[in-house]
């Protein structure tokens, strides 16, 4: 059941139930500077939203010149915050631009996800906020993500909250070096390994 983005003509604004076999709704995602190209549901019940950036040029990371020439496009699948109990996949159309100065192709930056990330920033923030009050394994099982992603999201949220209070989260605190590694007290006293 595809969700449509276009508006209906004036004569078809209020169709009869027999004339409208497919009902649709447009869900605002709250992504500034992005245009929704298409929305739809997969047969598994997952929502897919195809988006593209509104900017028509990008800055070359090598020479810092602005390039208006689009070289090609590639679609990248990113996970987003669940909506109405359904998983949401954002299909991000990433463009590669051709720099006219250094004669090389480069990819526009992924502002909503980050470099080489498969999840959006707001999903990682949502995961971290869920993990503040619940066990990491429960959050990972509910949102179908790994526990490492939940742990990273929790650390990011905790660091942001501590920064607003003027404190920091020490991740590399120096610990004293242990004298014995992996040896029980009984084995150490008896001289056994």
Protein Blocks (a to p, Z undefined) as FASTA:
>chain_A
ZZdfbdcdfklmmccfklmmbccddddehighiacfbdcddfkopacdddddfbfbdcdf
klopacfbdfbdcddddddddeehiacdddddddddddfklopacddddfknoghiabdf
klmmmmmmmmmmmcfklmmmmnopafklmmmmmmmmmmmmmmmnopacdfbbccdddfbg
hiafklmmnopZZ
